[in-house]
Amino acid sequence: MKAFILSKLLIATCLLSLTHADMTFGDDPGAVYPMALLPFKERGKNTKDLDNMVTDLLFAELVSKPELFLVEREDIESAFKELELNLSGVVAPGEATKVGHLTGARILVTGSVLDVNGKLYLIAKVMGTETTRVKGTSVKGKRGDDLDVLIANLGDAIAKTILNNADSLVAKSVSRDDRIKSLAEKLGGAKRPIVLVDVEERHIGSVTFDPAAETELMLYCTETDFEVLDPDAANRTPQIRLVGEGLTEFATRHGNLVSVKARLEVKAIEESTGKVVAIDRHTTVHVDLTEQLAGKAALQEASATIAERLLPKLVERFNRQEDKKNGPASKSN
């Protein structure tokens, strides 16, 4: 059995390096929905040591499917450690969303191995990190059945569950105009700080693409009525400096399409004090016809997501500070 597991994992490793395929759903053939496989848990006295075995074999099974894209285990472990979560514990909806932000996973899969009256059940839970919707699937067999067959059946069932329920598991795509409109409505008429955006970008193994992240952040700021200073010709001092780093790297090639993973980190620094007042980061994956197009689109998506989360925090903090400054004066008047 150990030799069999090692051979399956070796195949999985090769496939990860060669065909880290993307998942395509619905009417958007360019969409990528990365999936994170979490450890299965054993339940019952006759399932001892089956949890790790099932997890390893299922990983090998799922990564071999051309329609699935699996997030690397190192990224998952790092995210759980940072969030102080138990990798083998139950993941709450709010925690799943945070795991998605840090790893780029839009779907989490976990489950359990259960022995009931001599029958072995493999039960999988499929959760969308954006929608927190949950779907389930399972397979069963006799305790003495070939585990390889059960794993293969479970892999097929998980893939089918994801493909058939993508619309409810994954948030629907929203146009840039609608996202900006929604953000502007959220910000309302509150006063905006003057900002300067400075994001360094690099692509591993290739020349740096156009400044996609910096341009996208500037776009979201200007379109929601922030005054944005030109970093190359600023003769004024910003109130908030948005400083970041964007990193893109090739993920996989699938036929004529290329997928690229992007990670963007942004810090909001208060210019008058030098304090870091907010930090955000996001990981995403995009597929396109070329590595350059995929990398640019992935950074744009990460930037848009960060803008939606970060800008309201900055506006709220800025106005709270302004109220404190003007409070005594307004009361005296």
N, C-alpha and C positions, 0 to 999 in steps of 0.2 A: 504493500500500500504506500509506504514512504517513497519508494522508487517511482510509483505512478504519480504521486503528488508532485514530486520534483520535476518529472517530465512535463506535467501540465503547466507548472509555474514557469519552466524554461520556455515553453511555447508562448505563454502569456507575455513574458519579458520581451521576446523577439517581436511579438505583435505590437506591443506598446511602442517599441522603437521604430516600427515600420508603418503601422496602420492605426494610429490613434484616431480612429474615425469619429466623425461628428454625427449627431443625431438630427435627422430632418423630419419635421412634422408639418401637417396641415398644408396651408397654401403658401408657406414661406420656405422655399427650397434652400435658402441660404442660412437658415436658423441653426444655431448650435445649442444643444442642451446638455452640458456636461453633467455626469452623474457620479456621486460619491457612494461607494459601498462601505458600510460600517460593519463591524464585527457582529456575527450572529451569536445568540446566547443559547446555552444548553438548558433544557428543562427535563428533569427526570433522571433517575439513577442509572438508566441504561444508555444515556447519551454522553457519558463522560468522554472528554477530549474530542467530541464531534464538532464543537462550535468552531474551533480554529480550522479544522479540516474542511468543514463546509464553506467557511468564508474564503479560504484560499482557493478551493476548487471552483467556487462560484465566480470569484474574480477572474480566474483563467477562462471560464466559460463565457462570461459577459464581454471580456475584452476582445474575444475572438469574433464577436458579432459586428459586422461592418456598420450597422445602424446606431451603435452605441459609442459614447466617448466617456472614458472613465478618468476621473481626477486621480492624480498620483497619490499613493498612500502617505508619502512624506508631507504633502500639503494638508491632508486631512488631520494627521497627527499633530502638526504644528498649530493648526487652527484650534483643535480641541484643547491643546495645552495652553494656548493664549487665552482662551475663553474659560479656562479652568473647569472643563467638562470632563466627565468620565466617558472614555471612548466606548466602553461596553455598556453604558447606562442608557436610560430612556432619553430621547431628545425631544424637548418640548418645542412647540411651534416657533416661539420667539427665538429659541436657541438655534433652530434649523435655519432661520433667516440670517442670523449672524454667521453661521458656518458658510452659508452661501456667499455672503459678502466677502469672506476671507479666502475662499477657495475657488470661487467661480462656479461651484456646483449649483445647478438649478433643480436637481432631484437628489434626494437621499434615499438609499435602500438599506434597510436593516431587517432583522428577523430573528427567528428562534428555531431550535431543533427540539422536537417534542416526541417522546415515546409514550404511546398509549396502548396498553394491552397487546404488546408485540408488534404494533404498527408504528412506523417512523414517519413523522410529519415534518416537512420543511415549510415553514410559514414566513413569507416575506411581506414587509410593509414598505410601501412606496410613497414618499412624501415630497411635495413640491416646496422648495425653500422660499419661493415668492408668494405663493398662494396659501401655503400650509395645508392644502388639501391632501387627504390620505387615501390611498387605494391599497388593497391587499390581494394576495394571491398565494396559493400553496400547492404542494404536491404531496403524495403519500405513497408508501410502499411497505413491504414487510421488513422486519429488522434485518433479515439476512440478504435483502436485495442488494444488487450492485449499486453502490453510492454514486458511481459515475453516471448511471442512467438517471437517477433522481435529480442530480445536479443539472444535467443537461435539460431535463424537463422543466426544472425551476427556472433556469436561465431563459428558456423559450417563453415561459409564462410571464416572467418579469418584463422581457422585451415587449411582449404583446400588450401587457398592461400599460406600459409607458406609451407605446404608439397609439393605443386606442383611447387613452385618456389625457393626451398631451394638452388639449384645450383647457382642461380643468386643473392640471398639475402645474402648468407653466403660465405665467402672466402673459397676456396677449400683447403683441407689439403695438406701441403707441408712436405716432409720428412726432418728429421734433417740434413742429409748430404747436401741437396739442400739449406736449410736455412743457414747453415754455409758457404757454397760455395758463396752464394749471399752476405752474410755479409763480407766475405774476399775480394770479388771483390769491394765492396763499400768502404772498408777501404784502398784498394790499397797498395801502397808501403810506405805509411806514417809511420813515427816512432811511436812505441807504448810505452806508459808508463809501468813501472813495477808495477804490481798490486798484492794485497793480498785480498782474498775474505773471508769474515766472516759473515755468515748468521745464525741466530738463528731460529730454527723451532719448532713449537709445534702444536699438534692436540688436539682440544677441546674434552674432554671426553675420551681420550685414550692416550696410551704411544706415545712418539714422534717417527715418522718413520725415516728411513734412511735420512741423510742430502741431500735430493733430490735437493733442490734449490741451495745450495752451490756447489754441485757437477756439476750441469748443467751449472751454471755460469762459473765455472772453465773450464769446457769442451769447452764452446764457446770461452773463452779467449785463451786457449792454441791452439785450432784449428785455430784461426785467428792470430797466431804468437805473442800473448802477452807473456811476461815472467811472470809466476804466481808463487808467493812464497807460500810455504806450511805454513798455519797458525799455525800448531803444531810444526814446526821445522824451523821457519824462523830466520836465523841469519843475514839477510840483511834487509835494510829498504825499503819498497815499496814507489813508488812515488804517487800512488793512492790506497786508501784503500776502497774497496767496502763492506760496512756494511749494513746488512739488517735484516729483520724479516719476516718470513713466517708463516702464520696461516692457518690451514685447519680445516674444520668442516663438519660433516655429513649433507647432504642435503636431500636425500630421498632414499628409497628403492623401486624398481619397479621390481617385480618378483624376478629373481635371480641376478639382477644387483643393484649396489649401486652407487649413485652419491655423490660427495664431492666437496665443494666449497673451493677454495684456494685464499688467498690474500697475495701478496708479495710486500714489500716496500724495496727499495734499495737506499742508499745514497752513493755518491762518495765523499770521503774526501781527500783533498790534504794534504799529510803527512807533507810537509815542513811548511805549514801555519796553518793547522788545519781547513781550510775553507771547507765548503760543496759546491762543485762546480756543483753538479747535483743531482737531485732526480727523481726517477721514481717509479711507482707502477702499479700493474696490478691485476685484479681479473678474475678468470676463474673457470669453472666447468667441471669436468670430470666424466665419468661413467665407471665402471669396475666390475669385479666379486666380489671383496672384497673392504672394506673400505680402507685398506692400499694401495692397488694397485691404486685405484682411487685418493687418496690423493697424492701419489707420482707423478702420471702422471699429476695431476693438477698443482703441484708446478713446475714440469719440464716445462710445457707449459708456465706458468707465467714467469719463469726464461728466457726461450728462447726469449719470446716477449720483455722482458726488455733488454736483451742483444742486440737485434737487434736495439733498439731505443737508448740505453745509450752508448754503446761502440763507435759508430761514433762521438758522441758529445765529449767524453773524448779524442779521438784521435785528433779531430780538435782543441780542446782547448790546448792540450799538445803541438802540433806542432806550434800553434800560439805563445805560450809562449817561445818555443825554438827559434823561429825566432826573437823574441824581444831580447832575450839574446844574440844571435849570430849576430844580425844585425850590430851593430857598429864595431865589430871585422872584420866581413867579408867586410865591406865597406873600412876599413883602409887597408886591404890587397889588 
